[in-house]
Amino acid sequence: MTNLAAYFAALDELVRKTPLRIDRPRGSAHTRFPEVVYPVDHGYLEETAGRDREGVDVFRGSADGTGIVAVALTADLTRRDVEVKVLLDCSDDEIDRIEHFLHERLRLNAAIVRRE
């Protein structure tokens, strides 16, 4: 198993064992930037630790049952912050919309790493 495959396997287990809380449903506005609208559901894994201490971020799409399809690696130079965001049950179109959302709407440096 490659390191990347092992990484995604570990994420699978984390997602399987941890409740997902959606705090920003698809179509809702960002809390600090009301003109920024979420293209898919956004939330976090409860009882986990992300950079913001609110849990590991998750974008959940509409392709039910596909599982974790990618992660987004983000770097915010203004906040001097990096994060990993899990893309769960997302179609190819939704992955593209999330990437656009991160780059163009939130102005983050982001790379999408798709599952092999």
PDB file as gemmi writes it, atoms N, CA and C in Angstrom:
CRYST1    1.000    1.000    1.000  90.00  90.00  90.00 P 1                      
ATOM      1  N   MET A   1       0.848  -1.178   0.000  1.00  0.00           N  
ATOM      2  CA  MET A   1       0.000   0.000   0.000  1.00  0.00           C  
ATOM      3  C   MET A   1       0.893   1.240   0.000  1.00  0.00           C  
ATOM      4  N   THR A   2       0.613   2.178  -0.891  1.00  0.00           N  
ATOM      5  CA  THR A   2       1.383   3.415  -0.934  1.00  0.00           C  
ATOM      6  C   THR A   2       1.041   4.287   0.270  1.00  0.00           C  
ATOM      7  N   ASN A   3       1.888   5.268   0.526  1.00  0.00           N  
ATOM      8  CA  ASN A   3       1.619   6.195   1.624  1.00  0.00           C  
ATOM      9  C   ASN A   3       0.298   6.933   1.412  1.00  0.00           C  
ATOM     10  N   LEU A   4       0.008   7.316   0.169  1.00  0.00           N  
ATOM     11  CA  LEU A   4      -1.232   8.031  -0.117  1.00  0.00           C  
ATOM     12  C   LEU A   4      -2.440   7.121   0.109  1.00  0.00           C  
ATOM     13  N   ALA A   5      -2.354   5.874  -0.310  1.00  0.00           N  
ATOM     14  CA  ALA A   5      -3.447   4.925  -0.083  1.00  0.00           C  
ATOM     15  C   ALA A   5      -3.652   4.694   1.410  1.00  0.00           C  
ATOM     16  N   ALA A   6      -2.564   4.591   2.168  1.00  0.00           N  
ATOM     17  CA  ALA A   6      -2.665   4.406   3.616  1.00  0.00           C  
ATOM     18  C   ALA A   6      -3.277   5.641   4.275  1.00  0.00           C  
ATOM     19  N   TYR A   7      -2.932   6.809   3.777  1.00  0.00           N  
ATOM     20  CA  TYR A   7      -3.500   8.059   4.301  1.00  0.00           C  
ATOM     21  C   TYR A   7      -5.016   8.073   4.103  1.00  0.00           C  
ATOM     22  N   PHE A   8      -5.467   7.765   2.892  1.00  0.00           N  
ATOM     23  CA  PHE A   8      -6.909   7.748   2.630  1.00  0.00           C  
ATOM     24  C   PHE A   8      -7.607   6.648   3.428  1.00  0.00           C  
ATOM     25  N   ALA A   9      -6.953   5.515   3.644  1.00  0.00           N  
ATOM     26  CA  ALA A   9      -7.533   4.445   4.458  1.00  0.00           C  
ATOM     27  C   ALA A   9      -7.717   4.921   5.901  1.00  0.00           C  
ATOM     28  N   ALA A  10      -6.752   5.657   6.422  1.00  0.00           N  
ATOM     29  CA  ALA A  10      -6.876   6.203   7.775  1.00  0.00           C  
ATOM     30  C   ALA A  10      -8.025   7.209   7.843  1.00  0.00           C  
ATOM     31  N   LEU A  11      -8.161   8.049   6.821  1.00  0.00           N  
ATOM     32  CA  LEU A  11      -9.283   8.991   6.782  1.00  0.00           C  
ATOM     33  C   LEU A  11     -10.616   8.252   6.711  1.00  0.00           C  
ATOM     34  N   ASP A  12     -10.685   7.170   5.927  1.00  0.00           N  
ATOM     35  CA  ASP A  12     -11.901   6.360   5.860  1.00  0.00           C  
ATOM     36  C   ASP A  12     -12.321   5.907   7.254  1.00  0.00           C  
ATOM     37  N   GLU A  13     -11.363   5.404   8.011  1.00  0.00           N  
ATOM     38  CA  GLU A  13     -11.670   4.922   9.353  1.00  0.00           C  
ATOM     39  C   GLU A  13     -12.126   6.069  10.255  1.00  0.00           C  
ATOM     40  N   LEU A  14     -11.461   7.200  10.177  1.00  0.00           N  
ATOM     41  CA  LEU A  14     -11.843   8.358  10.983  1.00  0.00           C  
ATOM     42  C   LEU A  14     -13.276   8.797  10.662  1.00  0.00           C  
ATOM     43  N   VAL A  15     -13.604   8.891   9.383  1.00  0.00           N  
ATOM     44  CA  VAL A  15     -14.953   9.310   8.967  1.00  0.00           C  
ATOM     45  C   VAL A  15     -15.993   8.267   9.379  1.00  0.00           C  
ATOM     46  N   ARG A  16     -15.656   7.017   9.254  1.00  0.00           N  
ATOM     47  CA  ARG A  16     -16.589   5.936   9.610  1.00  0.00           C  
ATOM     48  C   ARG A  16     -16.915   5.951  11.104  1.00  0.00           C  
ATOM     49  N   LYS A  17     -15.952   6.322  11.939  1.00  0.00           N  
ATOM     50  CA  LYS A  17     -16.111   6.250  13.393  1.00  0.00           C  
ATOM     51  C   LYS A  17     -16.521   7.573  14.047  1.00  0.00           C  
ATOM     52  N   THR A  18     -16.627   8.640  13.266  1.00  0.00           N  
ATOM     53  CA  THR A  18     -16.830   9.958  13.845  1.00  0.00           C  
ATOM     54  C   THR A  18     -18.066  10.629  13.265  1.00  0.00           C  
ATOM     55  N   PRO A  19     -18.943  11.159  14.114  1.00  0.00           N  
ATOM     56  CA  PRO A  19     -20.116  11.871  13.606  1.00  0.00           C  
ATOM     57  C   PRO A  19     -19.722  13.124  12.817  1.00  0.00           C  
ATOM     58  N   LEU A  20     -20.424  13.345  11.732  1.00  0.00           N  
ATOM     59  CA  LEU A  20     -20.232  14.527  10.896  1.00  0.00           C  
ATOM     60  C   LEU A  20     -21.320  15.538  11.227  1.00  0.00           C  
ATOM     61  N   ARG A  21     -20.922  16.747  11.557  1.00  0.00           N  
ATOM     62  CA  ARG A  21     -21.874  17.822  11.836  1.00  0.00           C  
ATOM     63  C   ARG A  21     -21.813  18.824  10.686  1.00  0.00           C  
ATOM     64  N   ILE A  22     -22.915  18.994   9.983  1.00  0.00           N  
ATOM     65  CA  ILE A  22     -23.004  19.989   8.908  1.00  0.00           C  
ATOM     66  C   ILE A  22     -23.442  21.302   9.534  1.00  0.00           C  
ATOM     67  N   ASP A  23     -22.571  22.303   9.465  1.00  0.00           N  
ATOM     68  CA  ASP A  23     -22.916  23.604  10.032  1.00  0.00           C  
ATOM     69  C   ASP A  23     -23.165  24.677   8.974  1.00  0.00           C  
ATOM     70  N   ARG A  24     -22.835  24.356   7.714  1.00  0.00           N  
ATOM     71  CA  ARG A  24     -23.096  25.275   6.612  1.00  0.00           C  
ATOM     72  C   ARG A  24     -23.660  24.475   5.440  1.00  0.00           C  
ATOM     73  N   PRO A  25     -24.983  24.358   5.360  1.00  0.00           N  
ATOM     74  CA  PRO A  25     -25.587  23.595   4.270  1.00  0.00           C  
ATOM     75  C   PRO A  25     -25.314  24.236   2.903  1.00  0.00           C  
ATOM     76  N   ARG A  26     -25.357  23.392   1.870  1.00  0.00           N  
ATOM     77  CA  ARG A  26     -25.199  23.889   0.491  1.00  0.00           C  
ATOM     78  C   ARG A  26     -26.130  25.076   0.282  1.00  0.00           C  
ATOM     79  N   GLY A  27     -25.606  26.138  -0.304  1.00  0.00           N  
ATOM     80  CA  GLY A  27     -26.393  27.333  -0.592  1.00  0.00           C  
ATOM     81  C   GLY A  27     -26.380  28.368   0.521  1.00  0.00           C  
ATOM     82  N   SER A  28     -25.775  28.041   1.673  1.00  0.00           N  
ATOM     83  CA  SER A  28     -25.723  29.023   2.766  1.00  0.00           C  
ATOM     84  C   SER A  28     -24.508  29.935   2.591  1.00  0.00           C  
ATOM     85  N   ALA A  29     -24.573  31.081   3.242  1.00  0.00           N  
ATOM     86  CA  ALA A  29     -23.507  32.076   3.134  1.00  0.00           C  
ATOM     87  C   ALA A  29     -22.419  31.825   4.181  1.00  0.00           C  
ATOM     88  N   HIS A  30     -21.200  32.191   3.836  1.00  0.00           N  
ATOM     89  CA  HIS A  30     -20.073  32.142   4.760  1.00  0.00           C  
ATOM     90  C   HIS A  30     -20.344  33.115   5.900  1.00  0.00           C  
ATOM     91  N   THR A  31     -19.914  32.768   7.107  1.00  0.00           N  
ATOM     92  CA  THR A  31     -20.208  33.607   8.276  1.00  0.00           C  
ATOM     93  C   THR A  31     -19.540  34.982   8.213  1.00  0.00           C  
ATOM     94  N   ARG A  32     -18.325  35.064   7.704  1.00  0.00           N  
ATOM     95  CA  ARG A  32     -17.629  36.365   7.629  1.00  0.00           C  
ATOM     96  C   ARG A  32     -17.817  37.081   6.304  1.00  0.00           C  
ATOM     97  N   PHE A  33     -18.167  36.334   5.260  1.00  0.00           N  
ATOM     98  CA  PHE A  33     -18.295  36.915   3.926  1.00  0.00           C  
ATOM     99  C   PHE A  33     -19.654  36.526   3.348  1.00  0.00           C  
ATOM    100  N   PRO A  34     -20.713  37.282   3.616  1.00  0.00           N  
ATOM    101  CA  PRO A  34     -22.058  36.877   3.212  1.00  0.00           C  
ATOM    102  C   PRO A  34     -22.244  36.719   1.701  1.00  0.00           C  
ATOM    103  N   GLU A  35     -21.365  37.297   0.904  1.00  0.00           N  
ATOM    104  CA  GLU A  35     -21.475  37.152  -0.550  1.00  0.00           C  
ATOM    105  C   GLU A  35     -20.915  35.812  -1.031  1.00  0.00           C  
ATOM    106  N   VAL A  36     -20.237  35.075  -0.142  1.00  0.00           N  
ATOM    107  CA  VAL A  36     -19.641  33.786  -0.470  1.00  0.00           C  
ATOM    108  C   VAL A  36     -20.615  32.681  -0.074  1.00  0.00           C  
ATOM    109  N   VAL A  37     -21.056  31.885  -1.074  1.00  0.00           N  
ATOM    110  CA  VAL A  37     -22.065  30.853  -0.859  1.00  0.00           C  
ATOM    111  C   VAL A  37     -21.429  29.474  -1.039  1.00  0.00           C  
ATOM    112  N   TYR A  38     -21.703  28.583  -0.110  1.00  0.00           N  
ATOM    113  CA  TYR A  38     -21.136  27.233  -0.151  1.00  0.00           C  
ATOM    114  C   TYR A  38     -21.752  26.413  -1.277  1.00  0.00           C  
ATOM    115  N   PRO A  39     -20.898  25.777  -2.119  1.00  0.00           N  
ATOM    116  CA  PRO A  39     -21.407  25.004  -3.262  1.00  0.00           C  
ATOM    117  C   PRO A  39     -21.927  23.612  -2.871  1.00  0.00           C  
ATOM    118  N   VAL A  40     -21.497  23.091  -1.729  1.00  0.00           N  
ATOM    119  CA  VAL A  40     -21.944  21.792  -1.186  1.00  0.00           C  
ATOM    120  C   VAL A  40     -22.032  21.953   0.333  1.00  0.00           C  
ATOM    121  N   ASP A  41     -22.587  20.939   1.002  1.00  0.00           N  
ATOM    122  CA  ASP A  41     -22.616  20.973   2.466  1.00  0.00           C  
ATOM    123  C   ASP A  41     -21.198  21.072   3.020  1.00  0.00           C  
ATOM    124  N   HIS A  42     -21.050  21.833   4.103  1.00  0.00           N  
ATOM    125  CA  HIS A  42     -19.752  21.958   4.770  1.00  0.00           C  
ATOM    126  C   HIS A  42     -19.966  21.749   6.263  1.00  0.00           C  
ATOM    127  N   GLY A  43     -19.058  21.035   6.862  1.00  0.00           N  
ATOM    128  CA  GLY A  43     -19.133  20.813   8.302  1.00  0.00           C  
ATOM    129  C   GLY A  43     -17.804  20.322   8.829  1.00  0.00           C  
ATOM    130  N   TYR A  44     -17.888  19.569   9.922  1.00  0.00           N  
ATOM    131  CA  TYR A  44     -16.669  19.072  10.542  1.00  0.00           C  
ATOM    132  C   TYR A  44     -16.945  17.760  11.253  1.00  0.00           C  
ATOM    133  N   LEU A  45     -15.887  17.021  11.484  1.00  0.00           N  
ATOM    134  CA  LEU A  45     -15.980  15.774  12.224  1.00  0.00           C  
ATOM    135  C   LEU A  45     -15.911  16.101  13.713  1.00  0.00           C  
ATOM    136  N   GLU A  46     -16.936  15.707  14.446  1.00  0.00           N  
ATOM    137  CA  GLU A  46     -16.970  15.969  15.879  1.00  0.00           C  
ATOM    138  C   GLU A  46     -15.825  15.239  16.579  1.00  0.00           C  
ATOM    139  N   GLU A  47     -15.374  15.802  17.675  1.00  0.00           N  
ATOM    140  CA  GLU A  47     -14.335  15.192  18.512  1.00  0.00           C  
ATOM    141  C   GLU A  47     -13.027  14.961  17.765  1.00  0.00           C  
ATOM    142  N   THR A  48     -12.747  15.821  16.796  1.00  0.00           N  
ATOM    143  CA  THR A  48     -11.456  15.808  16.114  1.00  0.00           C  
ATOM    144  C   THR A  48     -10.874  17.209  16.251  1.00  0.00           C  
ATOM    145  N   ALA A  49      -9.627  17.366  15.880  1.00  0.00           N  
ATOM    146  CA  ALA A  49      -8.972  18.660  16.026  1.00  0.00           C  
ATOM    147  C   ALA A  49      -8.425  19.129  14.692  1.00  0.00           C  
ATOM    148  N   GLY A  50      -9.002  20.196  14.174  1.00  0.00           N  
ATOM    149  CA  GLY A  50      -8.464  20.886  13.021  1.00  0.00           C  
ATOM    150  C   GLY A  50      -7.731  22.121  13.498  1.00  0.00           C  
ATOM    151  N   ARG A  51      -7.196  22.874  12.597  1.00  0.00           N  
ATOM    152  CA  ARG A  51      -6.455  24.079  12.951  1.00  0.00           C  
ATOM    153  C   ARG A  51      -7.312  25.047  13.751  1.00  0.00           C  
ATOM    154  N   ASP A  52      -8.592  25.133  13.409  1.00  0.00           N  
ATOM    155  CA  ASP A  52      -9.474  26.082  14.094  1.00  0.00           C  
ATOM    156  C   ASP A  52     -10.078  25.504  15.375  1.00  0.00           C  
ATOM    157  N   ARG A  53      -9.662  24.306  15.744  1.00  0.00           N  
ATOM    158  CA  ARG A  53     -10.098  23.606  16.954  1.00  0.00           C  
ATOM    159  C   ARG A  53     -11.586  23.259  16.949  1.00  0.00           C  
ATOM    160  N   GLU A  54     -12.217  23.350  15.803  1.00  0.00           N  
ATOM    161  CA  GLU A  54     -13.623  22.991  15.671  1.00  0.00           C  
ATOM    162  C   GLU A  54     -13.813  21.658  14.979  1.00  0.00           C  
ATOM    163  N   GLY A  55     -12.764  20.959  14.733  1.00  0.00           N  
ATOM    164  CA  GLY A  55     -12.853  19.670  14.074  1.00  0.00           C  
ATOM    165  C   GLY A  55     -12.328  19.714  12.656  1.00  0.00           C  
ATOM    166  N   VAL A  56     -12.051  18.537  12.126  1.00  0.00           N  
ATOM    167  CA  VAL A  56     -11.554  18.406  10.759  1.00  0.00           C  
ATOM    168  C   VAL A  56     -12.666  18.816   9.791  1.00  0.00           C  
ATOM    169  N   ASP A  57     -12.361  19.751   8.888  1.00  0.00           N  
ATOM    170  CA  ASP A  57     -13.340  20.252   7.916  1.00  0.00           C  
ATOM    171  C   ASP A  57     -13.701  19.184   6.891  1.00  0.00           C  
ATOM    172  N   VAL A  58     -14.994  19.169   6.528  1.00  0.00           N  
ATOM    173  CA  VAL A  58     -15.498  18.222   5.526  1.00  0.00           C  
ATOM    174  C   VAL A  58     -16.435  18.949   4.572  1.00  0.00           C  
ATOM    175  N   PHE A  59     -16.213  18.749   3.277  1.00  0.00           N  
ATOM    176  CA  PHE A  59     -17.182  19.136   2.250  1.00  0.00           C  
ATOM    177  C   PHE A  59     -17.916  17.864   1.867  1.00  0.00           C  
ATOM    178  N   ARG A  60     -19.253  17.855   1.966  1.00  0.00           N  
ATOM    179  CA  ARG A  60     -20.035  16.671   1.606  1.00  0.00           C  
ATOM    180  C   ARG A  60     -20.898  16.982   0.389  1.00  0.00           C  
ATOM    181  N   GLY A  61     -20.698  16.195  -0.651  1.00  0.00           N  
ATOM    182  CA  GLY A  61     -21.440  16.387  -1.891  1.00  0.00           C  
ATOM    183  C   GLY A  61     -22.674  15.516  -1.963  1.00  0.00           C  
ATOM    184  N   SER A  62     -23.178  15.348  -3.174  1.00  0.00           N  
ATOM    185  CA  SER A  62     -24.450  14.656  -3.406  1.00  0.00           C  
ATOM    186  C   SER A  62     -24.292  13.239  -3.952  1.00  0.00           C  
ATOM    187  N   ALA A  63     -23.050  12.764  -4.121  1.00  0.00           N  
ATOM    188  CA  ALA A  63     -22.809  11.429  -4.674  1.00  0.00           C  
ATOM    189  C   ALA A  63     -22.760  10.415  -3.521  1.00  0.00           C  
ATOM    190  N   ASP A  64     -23.904  10.201  -2.889  1.00  0.00           N  
ATOM    191  CA  ASP A  64     -23.986   9.335  -1.711  1.00  0.00           C  
ATOM    192  C   ASP A  64     -23.307   7.991  -1.939  1.00  0.00           C  
ATOM    193  N   GLY A  65     -22.524   7.596  -0.945  1.00  0.00           N  
ATOM    194  CA  GLY A  65     -21.903   6.286  -0.981  1.00  0.00           C  
ATOM    195  C   GLY A  65     -20.548   6.214  -1.655  1.00  0.00           C  
ATOM    196  N   THR A  66     -20.070   7.302  -2.243  1.00  0.00           N  
ATOM    197  CA  THR A  66     -18.760   7.250  -2.904  1.00  0.00           C  
ATOM    198  C   THR A  66     -17.621   7.386  -1.906  1.00  0.00           C  
ATOM    199  N   GLY A  67     -17.915   7.871  -0.712  1.00  0.00           N  
ATOM    200  CA  GLY A  67     -16.890   7.990   0.323  1.00  0.00           C  
ATOM    201  C   GLY A  67     -15.954   9.156   0.081  1.00  0.00           C  
ATOM    202  N   ILE A  68     -14.791   9.047   0.671  1.00  0.00           N  
ATOM    203  CA  ILE A  68     -13.795  10.119   0.538  1.00  0.00           C  
ATOM    204  C   ILE A  68     -13.182  10.027  -0.854  1.00  0.00           C  
ATOM    205  N   VAL A  69     -13.329  11.093  -1.622  1.00  0.00           N  
ATOM    206  CA  VAL A  69     -12.839  11.092  -2.999  1.00  0.00           C  
ATOM    207  C   VAL A  69     -11.587  11.946  -3.176  1.00  0.00           C  
ATOM    208  N   ALA A  70     -11.331  12.832  -2.206  1.00  0.00           N  
ATOM    209  CA  ALA A  70     -10.184  13.734  -2.315  1.00  0.00           C  
ATOM    210  C   ALA A  70     -10.008  14.473  -0.998  1.00  0.00           C  
ATOM    211  N   VAL A  71      -8.904  15.179  -0.904  1.00  0.00           N  
ATOM    212  CA  VAL A  71      -8.702  16.151   0.158  1.00  0.00           C  
ATOM    213  C   VAL A  71      -8.260  17.453  -0.488  1.00  0.00           C  
ATOM    214  N   ALA A  72      -8.587  18.543   0.173  1.00  0.00           N  
ATOM    215  CA  ALA A  72      -8.109  19.857  -0.260  1.00  0.00           C  
ATOM    216  C   ALA A  72      -7.059  20.310   0.740  1.00  0.00           C  
ATOM    217  N   LEU A  73      -5.902  20.655   0.235  1.00  0.00           N  
ATOM    218  CA  LEU A  73      -4.828  21.198   1.057  1.00  0.00           C  
ATOM    219  C   LEU A  73      -4.839  22.703   0.856  1.00  0.00           C  
ATOM    220  N   THR A  74      -5.021  23.466   1.932  1.00  0.00           N  
ATOM    221  CA  THR A  74      -5.118  24.911   1.789  1.00  0.00           C  
ATOM    222  C   THR A  74      -4.024  25.618   2.581  1.00  0.00           C  
ATOM    223  N   ALA A  75      -3.609  26.750   2.061  1.00  0.00           N  
ATOM    224  CA  ALA A  75      -2.647  27.614   2.737  1.00  0.00           C  
ATOM    225  C   ALA A  75      -3.164  29.040   2.673  1.00  0.00           C  
ATOM    226  N   ASP A  76      -3.362  29.631   3.830  1.00  0.00           N  
ATOM    227  CA  ASP A  76      -3.820  31.014   3.938  1.00  0.00           C  
ATOM    228  C   ASP A  76      -2.637  31.836   4.433  1.00  0.00           C  
ATOM    229  N   LEU A  77      -1.999  32.573   3.523  1.00  0.00           N  
ATOM    230  CA  LEU A  77      -0.801  33.325   3.880  1.00  0.00           C  
ATOM    231  C   LEU A  77      -1.108  34.488   4.808  1.00  0.00           C  
ATOM    232  N   THR A  78      -2.304  35.046   4.728  1.00  0.00           N  
ATOM    233  CA  THR A  78      -2.691  36.149   5.606  1.00  0.00           C  
ATOM    234  C   THR A  78      -2.772  35.675   7.054  1.00  0.00           C  
ATOM    235  N   ARG A  79      -3.402  34.524   7.252  1.00  0.00           N  
ATOM    236  CA  ARG A  79      -3.558  33.981   8.610  1.00  0.00           C  
ATOM    237  C   ARG A  79      -2.390  33.086   9.014  1.00  0.00           C  
ATOM    238  N   ARG A  80      -1.469  32.846   8.060  1.00  0.00           N  
ATOM    239  CA  ARG A  80      -0.326  31.967   8.311  1.00  0.00           C  
ATOM    240  C   ARG A  80      -0.815  30.600   8.791  1.00  0.00           C  
ATOM    241  N   ASP A  81      -1.689  30.006   7.973  1.00  0.00           N  
ATOM    242  CA  ASP A  81      -2.435  28.822   8.362  1.00  0.00           C  
ATOM    243  C   ASP A  81      -2.474  27.822   7.219  1.00  0.00           C  
ATOM    244  N   VAL A  82      -2.368  26.549   7.546  1.00  0.00           N  
ATOM    245  CA  VAL A  82      -2.590  25.479   6.571  1.00  0.00           C  
ATOM    246  C   VAL A  82      -3.604  24.500   7.147  1.00  0.00           C  
ATOM    247  N   GLU A  83      -4.395  23.888   6.266  1.00  0.00           N  
ATOM    248  CA  GLU A  83      -5.429  22.950   6.690  1.00  0.00           C  
ATOM    249  C   GLU A  83      -5.606  21.846   5.655  1.00  0.00           C  
ATOM    250  N   VAL A  84      -6.203  20.753   6.113  1.00  0.00           N  
ATOM    251  CA  VAL A  84      -6.655  19.672   5.248  1.00  0.00           C  
ATOM    252  C   VAL A  84      -8.166  19.616   5.360  1.00  0.00           C  
ATOM    253  N   LYS A  85      -8.847  19.581   4.220  1.00  0.00           N  
ATOM    254  CA  LYS A  85     -10.304  19.497   4.187  1.00  0.00           C  
ATOM    255  C   LYS A  85     -10.683  18.226   3.430  1.00  0.00           C  
ATOM    256  N   VAL A  86     -11.542  17.417   4.028  1.00  0.00           N  
ATOM    257  CA  VAL A  86     -11.952  16.145   3.449  1.00  0.00           C  
ATOM    258  C   VAL A  86     -13.104  16.377   2.479  1.00  0.00           C  
ATOM    259  N   LEU A  87     -13.039  15.777   1.289  1.00  0.00           N  
ATOM    260  CA  LEU A  87     -14.124  15.831   0.310  1.00  0.00           C  
ATOM    261  C   LEU A  87     -14.814  14.477   0.303  1.00  0.00           C  
ATOM    262  N   LEU A  88     -16.043  14.455   0.794  1.00  0.00           N  
ATOM    263  CA  LEU A  88     -16.796  13.231   1.009  1.00  0.00           C  
ATOM    264  C   LEU A  88     -17.993  13.198   0.073  1.00  0.00           C  
ATOM    265  N   ASP A  89     -18.188  12.070  -0.609  1.00  0.00           N  
ATOM    266  CA  ASP A  89     -19.360  11.869  -1.477  1.00  0.00           C  
ATOM    267  C   ASP A  89     -19.518  12.984  -2.515  1.00  0.00           C  
ATOM    268  N   CYS A  90     -18.421  13.426  -3.086  1.00  0.00           N  
ATOM    269  CA  CYS A  90     -18.448  14.512  -4.072  1.00  0.00           C  
ATOM    270  C   CYS A  90     -18.286  13.966  -5.491  1.00  0.00           C  
ATOM    271  N   SER A  91     -19.074  14.503  -6.399  1.00  0.00           N  
ATOM    272  CA  SER A  91     -18.925  14.189  -7.822  1.00  0.00           C  
ATOM    273  C   SER A  91     -17.741  14.985  -8.374  1.00  0.00           C  
ATOM    274  N   ASP A  92     -17.320  14.651  -9.592  1.00  0.00           N  
ATOM    275  CA  ASP A  92     -16.237  15.410 -10.227  1.00  0.00           C  
ATOM    276  C   ASP A  92     -16.603  16.880 -10.357  1.00  0.00           C  
ATOM    277  N   ASP A  93     -17.846  17.171 -10.734  1.00  0.00           N  
ATOM    278  CA  ASP A  93     -18.297  18.553 -10.853  1.00  0.00           C  
ATOM    279  C   ASP A  93     -18.242  19.271  -9.501  1.00  0.00           C  
ATOM    280  N   GLU A  94     -18.649  18.582  -8.443  1.00  0.00           N  
ATOM    281  CA  GLU A  94     -18.610  19.196  -7.115  1.00  0.00           C  
ATOM    282  C   GLU A  94     -17.176  19.446  -6.655  1.00  0.00           C  
ATOM    283  N   ILE A  95     -16.251  18.538  -6.986  1.00  0.00           N  
ATOM    284  CA  ILE A  95     -14.841  18.757  -6.660  1.00  0.00           C  
ATOM    285  C   ILE A  95     -14.346  20.014  -7.360  1.00  0.00           C  
ATOM    286  N   ASP A  96     -14.686  20.183  -8.625  1.00  0.00           N  
ATOM    287  CA  ASP A  96     -14.288  21.385  -9.368  1.00  0.00           C  
ATOM    288  C   ASP A  96     -14.884  22.641  -8.734  1.00  0.00           C  
ATOM    289  N   ARG A  97     -16.155  22.572  -8.301  1.00  0.00           N  
ATOM    290  CA  ARG A  97     -16.795  23.737  -7.669  1.00  0.00           C  
ATOM    291  C   ARG A  97     -16.162  24.059  -6.318  1.00  0.00           C  
ATOM    292  N   ILE A  98     -15.773  23.042  -5.566  1.00  0.00           N  
ATOM    293  CA  ILE A  98     -15.094  23.265  -4.285  1.00  0.00           C  
ATOM    294  C   ILE A  98     -13.745  23.935  -4.528  1.00  0.00           C  
ATOM    295  N   GLU A  99     -13.009  23.439  -5.520  1.00  0.00           N  
ATOM    296  CA  GLU A  99     -11.709  24.039  -5.836  1.00  0.00           C  
ATOM    297  C   GLU A  99     -11.878  25.511  -6.217  1.00  0.00           C  
ATOM    298  N   HIS A 100     -12.855  25.811  -7.045  1.00  0.00           N  
ATOM    299  CA  HIS A 100     -13.132  27.195  -7.423  1.00  0.00           C  
ATOM    300  C   HIS A 100     -13.521  28.018  -6.185  1.00  0.00           C  
ATOM    301  N   PHE A 101     -14.361  27.467  -5.337  1.00  0.00           N  
ATOM    302  CA  PHE A 101     -14.795  28.130  -4.107  1.00  0.00           C  
ATOM    303  C   PHE A 101     -13.591  28.499  -3.234  1.00  0.00           C  
ATOM    304  N   LEU A 102     -12.672  27.553  -3.048  1.00  0.00           N  
ATOM    305  CA  LEU A 102     -11.504  27.811  -2.208  1.00  0.00           C  
ATOM    306  C   LEU A 102     -10.594  28.863  -2.816  1.00  0.00           C  
ATOM    307  N   HIS A 103     -10.331  28.754  -4.136  1.00  0.00           N  
ATOM    308  CA  HIS A 103      -9.431  29.685  -4.819  1.00  0.00           C  
ATOM    309  C   HIS A 103     -10.058  31.061  -4.999  1.00  0.00           C  
ATOM    310  N   GLU A 104     -11.202  31.084  -5.643  1.00  0.00           N  
ATOM    311  CA  GLU A 104     -11.782  32.351  -6.097  1.00  0.00           C  
ATOM    312  C   GLU A 104     -12.633  33.054  -5.048  1.00  0.00           C  
ATOM    313  N   ARG A 105     -13.340  32.308  -4.243  1.00  0.00           N  
ATOM    314  CA  ARG A 105     -14.244  32.928  -3.273  1.00  0.00           C  
ATOM    315  C   ARG A 105     -13.569  33.172  -1.931  1.00  0.00           C  
ATOM    316  N   LEU A 106     -12.796  32.187  -1.429  1.00  0.00           N  
ATOM    317  CA  LEU A 106     -12.124  32.358  -0.140  1.00  0.00           C  
ATOM    318  C   LEU A 106     -10.693  32.863  -0.284  1.00  0.00           C  
ATOM    319  N   ARG A 107     -10.205  32.912  -1.533  1.00  0.00           N  
ATOM    320  CA  ARG A 107      -8.858  33.424  -1.827  1.00  0.00           C  
ATOM    321  C   ARG A 107      -7.757  32.655  -1.101  1.00  0.00           C  
ATOM    322  N   LEU A 108      -7.910  31.330  -1.061  1.00  0.00           N  
ATOM    323  CA  LEU A 108      -6.910  30.462  -0.454  1.00  0.00           C  
ATOM    324  C   LEU A 108      -6.049  29.836  -1.540  1.00  0.00           C  
ATOM    325  N   ASN A 109      -4.806  29.589  -1.213  1.00  0.00           N  
ATOM    326  CA  ASN A 109      -3.977  28.743  -2.060  1.00  0.00           C  
ATOM    327  C   ASN A 109      -4.415  27.320  -1.746  1.00  0.00           C  
ATOM    328  N   ALA A 110      -4.866  26.598  -2.739  1.00  0.00           N  
ATOM    329  CA  ALA A 110      -5.410  25.267  -2.484  1.00  0.00           C  
ATOM    330  C   ALA A 110      -4.986  24.289  -3.566  1.00  0.00           C  
ATOM    331  N   ALA A 111      -4.779  23.058  -3.139  1.00  0.00           N  
ATOM    332  CA  ALA A 111      -4.497  21.964  -4.062  1.00  0.00           C  
ATOM    333  C   ALA A 111      -5.439  20.827  -3.710  1.00  0.00           C  
ATOM    334  N   ILE A 112      -6.053  20.245  -4.734  1.00  0.00           N  
ATOM    335  CA  ILE A 112      -6.925  19.096  -4.546  1.00  0.00           C  
ATOM    336  C   ILE A 112      -6.107  17.832  -4.818  1.00  0.00           C  
ATOM    337  N   VAL A 113      -6.100  16.919  -3.873  1.00  0.00           N  
ATOM    338  CA  VAL A 113      -5.424  15.635  -4.045  1.00  0.00           C  
ATOM    339  C   VAL A 113      -6.522  14.592  -4.133  1.00  0.00           C  
ATOM    340  N   ARG A 114      -6.692  14.048  -5.343  1.00  0.00           N  
ATOM    341  CA  ARG A 114      -7.747  13.061  -5.571  1.00  0.00           C  
ATOM    342  C   ARG A 114      -7.256  11.675  -5.175  1.00  0.00           C  
ATOM    343  N   ARG A 115      -8.194  10.910  -4.696  1.00  0.00           N  
ATOM    344  CA  ARG A 115      -7.898   9.533  -4.322  1.00  0.00           C  
ATOM    345  C   ARG A 115      -7.590   8.728  -5.580  1.00  0.00           C  
ATOM    346  N   GLU A 116      -6.591   7.881  -5.518  1.00  0.00           N  
ATOM    347  CA  GLU A 116      -6.214   7.059  -6.682  1.00  0.00           C  
ATOM    348  C   GLU A 116      -7.145   5.886  -6.837  1.00  0.00           C  
TER     349      GLU A 116                                                      
END                                                                             
